[in-house]
Amino acid sequence: MCTWGTDKLIYVIQRNNPYIPRGWHLMAVDSCIADYVQCMNALGIITCGCCCGHYQAPPIVLVEPESTSLMVLYEYTYIINEDGLLLHAIPH
């Protein structure tokens, strides 16, 4: 885990914001999980939020429901939260 505000810029698949064109976009992600999240996006999994927990909570990645089949294919574990998003806990 890293301190809040310690970010790394990575490319993610952006599809959930109607004001931003679909495609790859630079996004600031907590530095300690940035490579992990980048890998998920490289596999085609559309992430829409993440946090390493900053020593207060477990690290998680929010994933768009349209990526369910890829999550299953690549054997990522997840639960569905109240907003219908997939919630993936990053393994330690």
N, C-alpha and C positions, 0 to 999 in steps of 0.2 A: 504494500500500500504506500501511497505517497501523500504528501501534504497537499491540502486544497490549494489550487492555483498552479500546481506543477503540471503543465499540459504539454502535449506533443501534438503536432499537426499531422493528421492522417487523411487519406482519401476514403470517403464512405459513399455508399449508394444513397442518393437523396431522392425519395419519392413521396414522402408524406406531407410536404409543404406545398400548397397550391401556388405560392408566390415565388417558388424557386424551380427552375426547369429541372426535369428529371435528368439524372446522370451522376457522374462522380464529382464530389465537392470536397474541398478541404474543410476539416472540422477539428476543433481543439478537443482532445480527449485526455483524461487523466493519464499521465505518462507511464505509470506502472502497468496499465492494462491496454495501452494503445496498440501494441503489436498484436495482441490477442483479438481485439475488435477489428483491426485491419485485416487479419486473417479470415475472420468470419465474413467480412464484406468481399474479400477476394474470392470466396467460395460462392458468392451470389446471395448471401443472407443479408437481408435489409435490416440494419439496426436503426433504432430511432431514439436511443438514449442509453447512457451507461454511467456508472459511477464505481470507483474502486472502494468506496465506503469510508476512506480516510480515517481508518482505525476506529470508526464508530459503528460500522455495519459491514456485512459481507459484500464483496464486489458483485455487481449484477450488470446484465446487458438486457435492454428491452429490444424486442424483435417484432417486426411487422407480421401479422397473421399470414400474409401471403407467402412467407418463408417457412411455413410449417413443414412442408415436404422436404426441404433442404435440411432443416433441423433434424428431422427423423433420419434422413439419408446419412448425414454425417455424425449421427448418434450423440447430438447435443441433448442434454436434459433440460426440461423447461416445465413451467406451470403457466396457466393462463390467468392473468390478473383481471381485476374488475373492469378494465377498459377494453378487454379482449386482446391485449398485447401479450406476446410470449415473454415470460420472465425467466432468463437463464442465469443461474448462479455460476460464476466463474470458479472452477475448481482451484484449490490452493496448491 
